[in-house]
Amino acid sequence: MLETLILIILLAVLFDISNGWNDSANAIATVVSTKVLSPMSAVVLAAVMNIAGAFLTTAVAKTIGGGIVDPKAVTDAVVMAALLSAFAWNGLMTFAGLPVSASHALVGGLVGAAMAHGGASILNLAGLMKIIASLLISPVLGILIGYGFMKLILAFFGGLAPGTLNKHFGRLQIVSSAMMAFGHGSNDAQKVMGIITMALVSRGVLQTLEVPVWVILTAALAMGFGTFLGGWKVIKTLGVQMLKLQPIHGFAAETSATLIILGASQLGMPVSTTHVISTAIIGVGSTQRLSAVRWGIAGKIVLAWILTLPVCIAFAWGFVKLFA
């Protein structure tokens, strides 16, 4: 039924917009909070770079499309339930001003919907373990690389006057923010590419998980539009409330996060850009003193992360039963 396929694509686009809406903070929270760029200039830059990044590779899309469940074992109801659950969670958390992982939300939605449809036997456990491992390891790398890179910068430039540091690293932060947005597009936009391609394979429209160009363009534009909307509450939480940032800190956090995200994209490993940039900010902030990080705010963010998988599994399970 063509109408159902169109509905799936529309739901995928809505999810992608909600992803960009919540994740816009990942690319621009630091550059806005340090006043290096105005909010409007920052979201325009991030939206353009998101779109460009989406064309880098399709390795992550193939992992999402076939790494969680066999595309030929899913139904339209499974795909729609997964997208609806992830979209609902992203929207709720954006209104609450909390950065969450669209990757965890989508993985949880697919797992919950697939299990409700055919039980655990239709899950690709090997592929799922690879995805979960990448989602768990990347935040640890964010803290370690953020901390180490900030220490390295301080070792070379820590003796300069604060005004000089802010001036030069403010310029560099425009570059690091743009690259962070590029990395975000290279990883996050691919998740929707994978979902749409999986739906096309499950219907026999495609025979393999090779992502069509029109799917790449659709996901890229949706992600860019969501980023352009700007999740301002999330930006405030990540860029202001959790840690008081200077341009040098923003540059260190964004550069560290970008290296991790681009590396994961090339390896076909979906990661949470939200988790990576948040933990990179924590790692960078910890080089000042542990008390520089507002751990109460960080704790709320971590709680939202912990709840994402089980809540989205439950949501998707319920949606499948509702559609049945």
CORDA-V76941 format. One record per residue. N is the residue number from 0. PHI is phi in degrees with one decimal (999 if undefined). PSI is psi as a letter, one per 20 degrees, with the letter a starting at -180 (* if undefined). NEAR is the number of other ideal C-beta (glycine too) atoms within 10 Angstrom. Layout:
N_PHI_PSI_NEAR ; N_PHI_PSI_NEAR
This chain:
0_999_o_8 ; 1_-61.3_h_7 ; 2_-60.8_g_7 ; 3_-67.6_g_15 ; 4_-62.8_g_17 ; 5_-62.4_h_10 ; 6_-62.6_g_15 ; 7_-60.9_g_21 ; 8_-63.7_g_18 ; 9_-63.7_g_11 ; 10_-64.6_h_22 ; 11_-63.7_g_29 ; 12_-64.9_g_20 ; 13_-61.0_g_19 ; 14_-61.1_g_29 ; 15_-63.4_h_31 ; 16_-63.8_g_23 ; 17_-64.6_h_26 ; 18_-63.2_g_32 ; 19_-63.6_h_31 ; 20_-62.5_g_23 ; 21_-72.4_h_30 ; 22_-86.0_i_31 ; 23_-57.2_h_30 ; 24_-61.7_h_31 ; 25_-59.6_h_33 ; 26_-91.0_h_35 ; 27_-119.8_i_31 ; 28_-57.5_g_31 ; 29_-73.1_h_34 ; 30_-71.6_h_31 ; 31_-79.3_g_29 ; 32_-66.3_h_23 ; 33_-86.8_i_23 ; 34_63.4_k_11 ; 35_-71.8_h_24 ; 36_-127.8_q_19 ; 37_-71.9_q_11 ; 38_-54.2_g_14 ; 39_-67.0_g_11 ; 40_-60.8_h_14 ; 41_-66.4_g_25 ; 42_-70.2_h_25 ; 43_-64.6_g_17 ; 44_-59.1_g_19 ; 45_-65.2_g_31 ; 46_-63.4_g_25 ; 47_-63.4_g_17 ; 48_-71.6_h_23 ; 49_-58.2_g_31 ; 50_-62.8_g_22 ; 51_-62.2_g_16 ; 52_-64.1_h_29 ; 53_-63.2_h_30 ; 54_-92.5_j_14 ; 55_-66.4_g_19 ; 56_-159.4_r_18 ; 57_-120.3_j_22 ; 58_-62.1_g_18 ; 59_-67.9_h_29 ; 60_-58.5_g_28 ; 61_-68.3_h_20 ; 62_-65.0_g_22 ; 63_-67.2_g_25 ; 64_-65.1_h_28 ; 65_-129.0_i_19 ; 66_-86.1_i_22 ; 67_-104.3_g_27 ; 68_-149.5_q_26 ; 69_-63.4_p_16 ; 70_-54.4_h_20 ; 71_-80.0_i_12 ; 72_-99.8_i_15 ; 73_-103.2_r_22 ; 74_-115.8_r_19 ; 75_-60.2_h_16 ; 76_-62.6_h_18 ; 77_-64.3_g_28 ; 78_-65.0_g_28 ; 79_-65.0_g_22 ; 80_-64.3_g_29 ; 81_-62.0_g_34 ; 82_-67.8_g_32 ; 83_-63.0_g_23 ; 84_-65.8_g_28 ; 85_-67.5_g_34 ; 86_-62.9_g_24 ; 87_-62.1_g_19 ; 88_-67.1_g_28 ; 89_-58.4_g_29 ; 90_-64.2_g_16 ; 91_-60.5_g_15 ; 92_-70.8_h_27 ; 93_-66.7_g_24 ; 94_-64.0_h_12 ; 95_-79.8_i_13 ; 96_77.9_k_20 ; 97_-113.1_p_23 ; 98_-74.4_p_29 ; 99_-130.3_r_28 ; 100_-92.1_o_33 ; 101_-65.8_h_31 ; 102_-65.0_g_27 ; 103_-60.6_g_27 ; 104_-62.6_g_32 ; 105_-70.6_g_31 ; 106_-61.6_g_27 ; 107_-60.5_g_26 ; 108_-62.8_g_34 ; 109_-66.0_g_31 ; 110_-63.9_g_23 ; 111_-62.3_g_26 ; 112_-67.9_g_32 ; 113_-64.1_g_30 ; 114_-67.3_h_19 ; 115_-66.3_h_21 ; 116_-81.5_g_21 ; 117_-133.5_j_16 ; 118_81.2_r_9 ; 119_-65.1_i_9 ; 120_-66.4_h_9 ; 121_-90.9_i_16 ; 122_-79.0_q_18 ; 123_-89.8_n_16 ; 124_-64.0_h_10 ; 125_-64.4_g_8 ; 126_-65.7_h_16 ; 127_-65.1_h_17 ; 128_-64.9_h_11 ; 129_-63.6_g_18 ; 130_-66.3_g_24 ; 131_-63.0_h_15 ; 132_-61.3_g_11 ; 133_-66.7_h_19 ; 134_-69.9_h_21 ; 135_-85.1_h_12 ; 136_-74.2_h_14 ; 137_-60.1_h_25 ; 138_-65.4_h_24 ; 139_-63.7_g_12 ; 140_-62.6_h_21 ; 141_-58.3_g_28 ; 142_-65.1_g_19 ; 143_-66.0_g_15 ; 144_-70.9_h_22 ; 145_-60.1_g_30 ; 146_-64.2_g_20 ; 147_-66.0_g_15 ; 148_-67.7_h_20 ; 149_-65.3_g_25 ; 150_-60.7_g_15 ; 151_-64.4_g_11 ; 152_-62.4_g_19 ; 153_-64.4_h_15 ; 154_-63.9_h_9 ; 155_-90.9_h_8 ; 156_-121.1_j_13 ; 157_-61.2_h_12 ; 158_-83.3_i_8 ; 159_-76.7_q_14 ; 160_-65.4_q_8 ; 161_-52.8_g_9 ; 162_-62.2_g_8 ; 163_-65.8_g_10 ; 164_-59.8_g_19 ; 165_-62.9_h_18 ; 166_-64.4_g_12 ; 167_-75.0_g_15 ; 168_-75.8_i_22 ; 169_-63.2_g_19 ; 170_-66.9_g_12 ; 171_-64.2_h_17 ; 172_-68.4_h_28 ; 173_-62.5_g_18 ; 174_-66.9_g_12 ; 175_-66.8_h_24 ; 176_-66.4_g_29 ; 177_-63.0_g_22 ; 178_-69.2_h_20 ; 179_-63.1_g_34 ; 180_-65.1_h_33 ; 181_-62.7_g_23 ; 182_-62.4_h_30 ; 183_-59.9_g_31 ; 184_-64.6_h_32 ; 185_-68.2_h_26 ; 186_-108.2_g_29 ; 187_-72.5_h_33 ; 188_-62.5_h_29 ; 189_-69.4_h_31 ; 190_-65.1_h_26 ; 191_-72.4_h_32 ; 192_-56.6_g_28 ; 193_-63.8_g_28 ; 194_-66.0_g_28 ; 195_-63.8_g_28 ; 196_-64.3_h_28 ; 197_-60.6_g_29 ; 198_-64.2_h_27 ; 199_-67.5_h_21 ; 200_-68.7_g_20 ; 201_-62.6_h_22 ; 202_-93.3_i_18 ; 203_83.7_j_8 ; 204_-67.8_h_11 ; 205_-117.4_q_19 ; 206_-99.1_h_8 ; 207_-131.6_r_11 ; 208_-89.8_k_20 ; 209_-70.3_p_13 ; 210_-82.3_p_22 ; 211_-65.2_q_15 ; 212_-61.9_h_8 ; 213_-65.2_h_9 ; 214_-70.4_g_23 ; 215_-58.9_g_21 ; 216_-64.7_g_14 ; 217_-61.9_g_20 ; 218_-64.4_h_30 ; 219_-63.5_g_22 ; 220_-66.8_h_18 ; 221_-64.6_g_24 ; 222_-62.8_g_33 ; 223_-62.6_g_26 ; 224_-65.8_g_17 ; 225_-61.9_g_29 ; 226_-64.4_h_34 ; 227_-62.4_h_18 ; 228_-62.7_h_16 ; 229_72.6_o_22 ; 230_-86.8_n_29 ; 231_-64.7_h_17 ; 232_-63.8_g_17 ; 233_-68.2_g_26 ; 234_-59.5_g_25 ; 235_-63.3_g_16 ; 236_-62.3_g_23 ; 237_-79.2_h_28 ; 238_-97.2_i_21 ; 239_-124.9_g_17 ; 240_-74.0_h_16 ; 241_-77.8_h_25 ; 242_-161.7_p_23 ; 243_-78.0_o_15 ; 244_-107.3_q_25 ; 245_-112.1_r_19 ; 246_-51.3_h_24 ; 247_-63.3_h_24 ; 248_-70.4_g_26 ; 249_-60.9_g_29 ; 250_-61.6_g_30 ; 251_-64.1_g_33 ; 252_-66.9_g_32 ; 253_-67.0_g_31 ; 254_-65.7_g_23 ; 255_-60.9_g_29 ; 256_-64.8_g_35 ; 257_-61.7_g_25 ; 258_-59.2_g_17 ; 259_-66.3_g_26 ; 260_-67.7_g_29 ; 261_-64.8_h_19 ; 262_-62.0_g_15 ; 263_-65.2_h_25 ; 264_-61.8_g_25 ; 265_-66.2_h_14 ; 266_-85.0_i_14 ; 267_75.0_k_19 ; 268_-105.0_o_21 ; 269_-71.8_p_31 ; 270_-126.9_r_29 ; 271_-89.3_o_31 ; 272_-62.5_h_32 ; 273_-61.8_g_31 ; 274_-63.3_g_27 ; 275_-66.8_g_31 ; 276_-69.9_h_31 ; 277_-64.0_g_30 ; 278_-73.3_h_28 ; 279_-64.9_h_33 ; 280_-63.2_g_29 ; 281_-62.7_g_24 ; 282_-61.3_g_27 ; 283_-64.0_g_34 ; 284_-64.1_h_25 ; 285_-68.7_i_18 ; 286_-72.2_h_19 ; 287_-77.6_f_15 ; 288_-172.4_q_8 ; 289_-61.0_h_10 ; 290_-73.4_i_9 ; 291_-67.0_h_16 ; 292_-84.5_p_19 ; 293_-80.9_n_16 ; 294_-69.1_h_12 ; 295_-64.0_g_9 ; 296_-66.6_g_17 ; 297_-59.6_h_19 ; 298_-63.9_g_10 ; 299_-63.9_h_17 ; 300_-63.5_g_24 ; 301_-63.0_h_16 ; 302_-60.5_g_11 ; 303_-62.1_h_20 ; 304_-62.1_g_21 ; 305_-62.5_h_11 ; 306_-77.0_h_16 ; 307_-56.6_g_25 ; 308_-60.3_g_20 ; 309_-62.7_h_12 ; 310_-66.3_g_22 ; 311_-70.0_h_30 ; 312_-60.7_g_23 ; 313_-66.1_g_14 ; 314_-56.8_g_23 ; 315_-64.9_h_32 ; 316_-57.3_g_21 ; 317_-64.4_h_16 ; 318_-64.1_g_23 ; 319_-61.7_g_23 ; 320_-63.6_h_13 ; 321_-68.8_h_11 ; 322_-74.9_h_16 ; 323_-67.0_*_10
